[in-house]
């Protein structure tokens, strides 16, 4: 079994055992879609494509926020309890450690996002009777675009949490999550037809997500073990 698989598997097990994070994620995954579904249904009428665009627009920020919730527990937890020092003594590069942890927390975050999307689709379909779940671009959005952004948000926030101290992380964490959400909203509005769902909008979102993931990997590669040790409280 590879080092990456071991680290990712460990993070997934810890995430699924953390009831407080799971409950927080589940409440957010259900509450926000239900509140948004009524607006989506009222604004788009019975047009399935427009409804799919509204669902896609709300699902991506949910995925980014889920990445933040699970990522914060994975990276900051080990700084608070000091176990990060043990991991730093292992013969594993920081980049590989970051890759495994980011992938491990992205899995439960993505699954929780799918729960949120399913709730939104169910409520919107019930209110309008439109076959929203059959829209191919919405399925592509959920299967490709959302996981890329979940991994990117978890990876970028995780890299920052490794490099920065606890006080800086409290400030930067909120700045990054709101920055992600504003970026999503801006891209959706800037692309022609972006307020709905279109192949062009999906391509732009995919490219932006991959660029953010590359940036996160670059930042993680610049962090040193000495830097992390100096930021442990």
Residue pairs with C-beta under 8 A, 6 or more apart in sequence:
3 92
3 96
3 100
4 96
4 99
4 100
4 103
5 100
6 100
7 92
7 96
7 97
7 99
7 100
7 101
7 104
8 100
8 101
8 103
8 104
8 107
9 104
10 100
10 104
11 74
11 100
11 101
11 103
11 104
11 105
12 104
12 105
12 107
12 108
14 73
14 74
15 21
15 22
15 70
15 73
15 74
15 104
15 105
15 107
15 108
16 22
16 108
18 73
21 69
21 70
21 73
22 108
22 112
24 69
25 66
25 69
25 70
25 108
25 109
25 112
26 112
26 115
28 62
28 65
28 66
28 69
28 116
29 62
29 66
29 112
29 113
29 115
29 116
29 119
30 115
30 116
30 119
32 58
32 62
32 116
33 58
33 62
33 116
33 117
33 119
33 120
33 123
34 119
34 120
34 123
36 54
36 58
36 120
37 119
37 120
37 123
37 124
37 127
38 123
38 127
39 54
40 51
40 54
40 55
40 58
40 120
40 124
41 51
41 123
41 124
41 127
41 128
43 50
43 54
44 50
44 51
44 53
44 54
44 128
45 128
46 128
46 129
46 130
47 130
48 130
48 131
48 132
48 134
48 135
49 135
49 137
49 196
49 197
50 196
51 124
51 128
51 130
51 132
51 135
52 132
52 135
52 137
52 138
52 196
52 197
53 195
53 196
53 197
53 198
54 124
54 196
55 117
55 120
55 121
55 124
55 132
55 138
56 137
56 138
56 141
56 145
56 197
57 185
57 188
57 195
58 120
59 113
59 116
59 117
59 120
59 141
59 142
59 146
60 141
60 145
60 146
60 149
60 184
60 205
61 180
61 181
61 184
61 185
62 113
62 116
62 117
63 109
63 110
63 113
63 146
63 147
63 149
63 150
63 153
64 149
64 150
64 153
64 177
64 180
64 181
64 184
65 177
65 181
66 109
66 110
66 112
66 113
66 116
66 150
67 105
67 106
67 109
67 149
67 150
67 151
67 152
67 153
67 154
67 157
68 153
68 154
68 157
68 173
68 176
68 177
68 180
69 109
70 105
70 106
70 108
70 109
70 112
70 154
71 102
71 105
71 109
71 153
71 154
71 157
71 158
71 161
72 157
72 161
72 173
73 105
74 101
74 104
74 105
74 158
75 101
75 157
75 158
75 161
75 162
76 161
76 166
76 169
78 84
78 87
79 161
79 166
79 228
79 231
79 232
79 233
80 166
80 233
82 232
84 228
84 232
85 229
85 232
87 97
88 225
88 228
88 229
94 162
94 220
94 221
94 223
94 224
94 225
94 228
95 217
95 220
95 221
98 155
98 158
98 159
98 162
98 217
98 220
98 223
99 217
99 220
101 158
102 151
102 154
102 155
102 158
102 216
103 151
105 154
105 158
106 147
106 150
106 151
106 154
106 155
109 150
109 154
110 146
110 147
110 150
113 146
113 150
114 142
117 142
117 146
121 132
121 133
124 130
124 132
125 131
125 132
125 133
132 138
133 139
135 197
137 197
137 198
137 199
137 202
138 197
140 202
141 197
141 202
144 202
144 206
145 202
145 205
145 206
145 209
148 206
148 209
148 210
148 213
149 180
149 184
149 205
149 209
149 212
151 213
152 209
152 210
152 212
152 213
152 216
153 176
153 177
153 180
153 212
155 213
155 216
155 217
155 220
156 176
156 212
156 213
156 215
156 216
156 219
157 173
157 176
157 177
158 216
158 220
159 216
159 219
159 220
159 223
160 169
160 172
160 173
160 176
160 219
161 169
161 173
162 220
162 223
162 228
163 219
163 222
163 223
163 227
163 228
163 231
164 172
164 231
165 231
165 233
166 231
166 233
183 208
184 205
187 194
187 201
187 204
187 205
187 208
188 194
188 195
188 201
188 205
189 195
190 204
191 198
191 200
191 201
191 204
192 198
192 200
193 200
193 201
194 200
194 201
194 204
